[in-house]
Amino acid sequence: MTEHLDVAKLQRRLAEFAAARNWQPYHTPKNLAAALSVEASELVEIFQWLTPEESARVMDDPDTAHRVTDEVADVLAYLPQLCEVLGIEPLAALDAKIDRNERRFPVPGEGDA
């Protein structure tokens, strides 16, 4: 059975991984934001020249699916590390952003008199 994972637990695991390798001096906000951008670009690169139909089937090929999964993991690894060094609670930030977007972009027809 898979152990329940949450953001805080993964942040601790990533911090321990980096500390064991003495990488903390390199984990500045600038470096982590750049690494996040690079990894996101590597994910985009997989889809770059695919048609919309091909992109919808990208997980059908085991080799490509593995690449996509690894790049998603890389993107997801850097974001909580960036949040950690900046003191951002990522789930609270997302929740607040959804609240703002709901106010900015109301459902058409709701609230109309």
DOBA-221060 format. One record per residue (C-alpha): residue number from 1; residue in one letter; x negated, y negated, z. Coordinates in steps of 0.02 Angstrom, whole numbers, plus 32768, in hexadecimal, padded with zeros to 4 digits. Example, Ala and Ser with C-alpha at 12.3 -4.5 7.8 and 13.67 -1.06 7.14 Angstrom:
<rec><num>1</num><residu>A</residu><X>7D99</X><Y>80E1</Y><Z>8186</Z></rec>
<rec><num>2</num><residu>S</residu><X>7D54</X><Y>8035</Y><Z>8165</Z></rec>
END
This chain:
<rec><num>1</num><residu>M</residu><X>8000</X><Y>8000</Y><Z>8000</Z></rec>
<rec><num>2</num><residu>T</residu><X>7FBF</X><Y>7F53</Y><Z>7FD3</Z></rec>
<rec><num>3</num><residu>E</residu><X>7F9D</X><Y>7EE0</Y><Z>8066</Z></rec>
<rec><num>4</num><residu>H</residu><X>8005</X><Y>7E41</Y><Z>8063</Z></rec>
<rec><num>5</num><residu>L</residu><X>7F9D</X><Y>7DB3</Y><Z>801C</Z></rec>
<rec><num>6</num><residu>D</residu><X>7FB8</X><Y>7CFC</Y><Z>803C</Z></rec>
<rec><num>7</num><residu>V</residu><X>7F5C</X><Y>7C5C</Y><Z>800E</Z></rec>
<rec><num>8</num><residu>A</residu><X>7F0D</X><Y>7C43</Y><Z>80B9</Z></rec>
<rec><num>9</num><residu>K</residu><X>7ECA</X><Y>7CF5</Y><Z>80BE</Z></rec>
<rec><num>10</num><residu>L</residu><X>7E81</X><Y>7CE5</Y><Z>8010</Z></rec>
<rec><num>11</num><residu>Q</residu><X>7E35</X><Y>7C3B</Y><Z>803B</Z></rec>
<rec><num>12</num><residu>R</residu><X>7DDE</X><Y>7C8B</Y><Z>80D1</Z></rec>
<rec><num>13</num><residu>R</residu><X>7DA0</X><Y>7D1B</Y><Z>8066</Z></rec>
<rec><num>14</num><residu>L</residu><X>7D5C</X><Y>7CA4</Y><Z>7FE2</Z></rec>
<rec><num>15</num><residu>A</residu><X>7D09</X><Y>7C39</Y><Z>8069</Z></rec>
<rec><num>16</num><residu>E</residu><X>7CB8</X><Y>7CD3</Y><Z>80B6</Z></rec>
<rec><num>17</num><residu>F</residu><X>7C7D</X><Y>7D0D</Y><Z>800A</Z></rec>
<rec><num>18</num><residu>A</residu><X>7C2D</X><Y>7C63</Y><Z>7FE8</Z></rec>
<rec><num>19</num><residu>A</residu><X>7BE2</X><Y>7C55</Y><Z>8097</Z></rec>
<rec><num>20</num><residu>A</residu><X>7B90</X><Y>7D00</Y><Z>808A</Z></rec>
<rec><num>21</num><residu>R</residu><X>7B38</X><Y>7CC4</Y><Z>7FED</Z></rec>
<rec><num>22</num><residu>N</residu><X>7B12</X><Y>7C15</Y><Z>8031</Z></rec>
<rec><num>23</num><residu>W</residu><X>7B77</X><Y>7BC4</Y><Z>7FA5</Z></rec>
<rec><num>24</num><residu>Q</residu><X>7BCE</X><Y>7B40</Y><Z>8010</Z></rec>
<rec><num>25</num><residu>P</residu><X>7B54</X><Y>7AB5</Y><Z>7FDD</Z></rec>
<rec><num>26</num><residu>Y</residu><X>7B8F</X><Y>7ACC</Y><Z>7F2A</Z></rec>
<rec><num>27</num><residu>H</residu><X>7C48</X><Y>7AD0</Y><Z>7F55</Z></rec>
<rec><num>28</num><residu>T</residu><X>7C63</X><Y>7A15</Y><Z>7F4A</Z></rec>
<rec><num>29</num><residu>P</residu><X>7D0A</X><Y>79D1</Y><Z>7F0D</Z></rec>
<rec><num>30</num><residu>K</residu><X>7CB9</X><Y>799D</Y><Z>7E68</Z></rec>
<rec><num>31</num><residu>N</residu><X>7C6A</X><Y>7A47</Y><Z>7E4A</Z></rec>
<rec><num>32</num><residu>L</residu><X>7D06</X><Y>7AA8</Y><Z>7E79</Z></rec>
<rec><num>33</num><residu>A</residu><X>7D75</X><Y>7A3A</Y><Z>7E0B</Z></rec>
<rec><num>34</num><residu>A</residu><X>7CFC</X><Y>7A52</Y><Z>7D7A</Z></rec>
<rec><num>35</num><residu>A</residu><X>7CF7</X><Y>7B0F</Y><Z>7D96</Z></rec>
<rec><num>36</num><residu>L</residu><X>7DB5</X><Y>7B13</Y><Z>7D9B</Z></rec>
<rec><num>37</num><residu>S</residu><X>7DBC</X><Y>7AB6</Y><Z>7CF6</Z></rec>
<rec><num>38</num><residu>V</residu><X>7D3C</X><Y>7B2A</Y><Z>7CA6</Z></rec>
<rec><num>39</num><residu>E</residu><X>7D9A</X><Y>7BC6</Y><Z>7CDD</Z></rec>
<rec><num>40</num><residu>A</residu><X>7E40</X><Y>7B7D</Y><Z>7CA0</Z></rec>
<rec><num>41</num><residu>S</residu><X>7DEC</X><Y>7B5A</Y><Z>7BF9</Z></rec>
<rec><num>42</num><residu>E</residu><X>7DB0</X><Y>7C0E</Y><Z>7BF0</Z></rec>
<rec><num>43</num><residu>L</residu><X>7E64</X><Y>7C45</Y><Z>7C08</Z></rec>
<rec><num>44</num><residu>V</residu><X>7E9F</X><Y>7BCE</Y><Z>7B80</Z></rec>
<rec><num>45</num><residu>E</residu><X>7E17</X><Y>7C10</Y><Z>7B0B</Z></rec>
<rec><num>46</num><residu>I</residu><X>7E69</X><Y>7CBC</Y><Z>7B0A</Z></rec>
<rec><num>47</num><residu>F</residu><X>7F09</X><Y>7C70</Y><Z>7AC6</Z></rec>
<rec><num>48</num><residu>Q</residu><X>7EBB</X><Y>7BE9</Y><Z>7A59</Z></rec>
<rec><num>49</num><residu>W</residu><X>7EDD</X><Y>7C2D</Y><Z>79AB</Z></rec>
<rec><num>50</num><residu>L</residu><X>7F6D</X><Y>7CA3</Y><Z>79D0</Z></rec>
<rec><num>51</num><residu>T</residu><X>8019</X><Y>7C85</Y><Z>798A</Z></rec>
<rec><num>52</num><residu>P</residu><X>80A5</X><Y>7C70</Y><Z>7A09</Z></rec>
<rec><num>53</num><residu>E</residu><X>80DB</X><Y>7D22</Y><Z>79E4</Z></rec>
<rec><num>54</num><residu>E</residu><X>802A</X><Y>7D66</Y><Z>79FC</Z></rec>
<rec><num>55</num><residu>S</residu><X>8016</X><Y>7D07</Y><Z>7A9E</Z></rec>
<rec><num>56</num><residu>A</residu><X>80B7</X><Y>7D54</Y><Z>7AE1</Z></rec>
<rec><num>57</num><residu>R</residu><X>806B</X><Y>7E01</Y><Z>7AC3</Z></rec>
<rec><num>58</num><residu>V</residu><X>7FBD</X><Y>7DDA</Y><Z>7B09</Z></rec>
<rec><num>59</num><residu>M</residu><X>7FD0</X><Y>7E53</Y><Z>7B9A</Z></rec>
<rec><num>60</num><residu>D</residu><X>7FF8</X><Y>7EE4</Y><Z>7B25</Z></rec>
<rec><num>61</num><residu>D</residu><X>7F3F</X><Y>7EFC</Y><Z>7AFC</Z></rec>
<rec><num>62</num><residu>P</residu><X>7EE3</X><Y>7F43</Y><Z>7B94</Z></rec>
<rec><num>63</num><residu>D</residu><X>7E3E</X><Y>7EE9</Y><Z>7B6E</Z></rec>
<rec><num>64</num><residu>T</residu><X>7E92</X><Y>7E40</Y><Z>7B55</Z></rec>
<rec><num>65</num><residu>A</residu><X>7F02</X><Y>7E5D</Y><Z>7BEB</Z></rec>
<rec><num>66</num><residu>H</residu><X>7E68</X><Y>7E7C</Y><Z>7C55</Z></rec>
<rec><num>67</num><residu>R</residu><X>7E18</X><Y>7DDA</Y><Z>7C17</Z></rec>
<rec><num>68</num><residu>V</residu><X>7EB6</X><Y>7D76</Y><Z>7C39</Z></rec>
<rec><num>69</num><residu>T</residu><X>7EC7</X><Y>7DC1</Y><Z>7CE7</Z></rec>
<rec><num>70</num><residu>D</residu><X>7E11</X><Y>7D9A</Y><Z>7D10</Z></rec>
<rec><num>71</num><residu>E</residu><X>7E20</X><Y>7CE6</Y><Z>7CD5</Z></rec>
<rec><num>72</num><residu>V</residu><X>7EC1</X><Y>7CCD</Y><Z>7D36</Z></rec>
<rec><num>73</num><residu>A</residu><X>7E65</X><Y>7D0F</Y><Z>7DD0</Z></rec>
<rec><num>74</num><residu>D</residu><X>7DD4</X><Y>7C98</Y><Z>7DB1</Z></rec>
<rec><num>75</num><residu>V</residu><X>7E4A</X><Y>7C03</Y><Z>7DA2</Z></rec>
<rec><num>76</num><residu>L</residu><X>7EA6</X><Y>7C3A</Y><Z>7E3D</Z></rec>
<rec><num>77</num><residu>A</residu><X>7E02</X><Y>7C4F</Y><Z>7E9D</Z></rec>
<rec><num>78</num><residu>Y</residu><X>7DC7</X><Y>7B9E</Y><Z>7E83</Z></rec>
<rec><num>79</num><residu>L</residu><X>7E69</X><Y>7B43</Y><Z>7EAC</Z></rec>
<rec><num>80</num><residu>P</residu><X>7E76</X><Y>7B7C</Y><Z>7F62</Z></rec>
<rec><num>81</num><residu>Q</residu><X>7DBC</X><Y>7B5A</Y><Z>7F7A</Z></rec>
<rec><num>82</num><residu>L</residu><X>7DD6</X><Y>7AA9</Y><Z>7F3A</Z></rec>
<rec><num>83</num><residu>C</residu><X>7E6C</X><Y>7A95</Y><Z>7FAD</Z></rec>
<rec><num>84</num><residu>E</residu><X>7E04</X><Y>7AD3</Y><Z>8040</Z></rec>
<rec><num>85</num><residu>V</residu><X>7D79</X><Y>7A54</Y><Z>802A</Z></rec>
<rec><num>86</num><residu>L</residu><X>7DF6</X><Y>79C6</Y><Z>800E</Z></rec>
<rec><num>87</num><residu>G</residu><X>7E68</X><Y>79F7</Y><Z>809F</Z></rec>
<rec><num>88</num><residu>I</residu><X>7EFF</X><Y>7A16</Y><Z>8031</Z></rec>
<rec><num>89</num><residu>E</residu><X>7F7E</X><Y>7A9B</Y><Z>8062</Z></rec>
<rec><num>90</num><residu>P</residu><X>7FA7</X><Y>7ADC</Y><Z>7FB3</Z></rec>
<rec><num>91</num><residu>L</residu><X>8053</X><Y>7B24</Y><Z>7FD4</Z></rec>
<rec><num>92</num><residu>A</residu><X>808C</X><Y>7A86</Y><Z>802F</Z></rec>
<rec><num>93</num><residu>A</residu><X>8046</X><Y>7A1D</Y><Z>7FA0</Z></rec>
<rec><num>94</num><residu>L</residu><X>80A6</X><Y>7A86</Y><Z>7F21</Z></rec>
<rec><num>95</num><residu>D</residu><X>8146</X><Y>7A7F</Y><Z>7F88</Z></rec>
<rec><num>96</num><residu>A</residu><X>813A</X><Y>79C1</Y><Z>7F94</Z></rec>
<rec><num>97</num><residu>K</residu><X>8116</X><Y>79B3</Y><Z>7ED8</Z></rec>
<rec><num>98</num><residu>I</residu><X>81B0</X><Y>7A1C</Y><Z>7EAF</Z></rec>
<rec><num>99</num><residu>D</residu><X>8218</X><Y>79A9</Y><Z>7F1F</Z></rec>
<rec><num>100</num><residu>R</residu><X>81D6</X><Y>790F</Y><Z>7EC2</Z></rec>
<rec><num>101</num><residu>N</residu><X>81F6</X><Y>7961</Y><Z>7E18</Z></rec>
<rec><num>102</num><residu>E</residu><X>82A8</X><Y>798E</Y><Z>7E4A</Z></rec>
<rec><num>103</num><residu>R</residu><X>82C7</X><Y>78D6</Y><Z>7E6E</Z></rec>
<rec><num>104</num><residu>R</residu><X>826E</X><Y>789B</Y><Z>7DD1</Z></rec>
<rec><num>105</num><residu>F</residu><X>82C1</X><Y>7919</Y><Z>7D5D</Z></rec>
<rec><num>106</num><residu>P</residu><X>8371</X><Y>793C</Y><Z>7D9C</Z></rec>
<rec><num>107</num><residu>V</residu><X>83D7</X><Y>79C5</Y><Z>7D4C</Z></rec>
<rec><num>108</num><residu>P</residu><X>843E</X><Y>7976</Y><Z>7CC0</Z></rec>
<rec><num>109</num><residu>G</residu><X>84F1</X><Y>795A</Y><Z>7CF9</Z></rec>
<rec><num>110</num><residu>E</residu><X>84CA</X><Y>7967</Y><Z>7DB3</Z></rec>
<rec><num>111</num><residu>G</residu><X>84EF</X><Y>78CB</Y><Z>7E16</Z></rec>
<rec><num>112</num><residu>D</residu><X>854C</X><Y>787A</Y><Z>7D84</Z></rec>
<rec><num>113</num><residu>A</residu><X>85EE</X><Y>7827</Y><Z>7DB8</Z></rec>
END
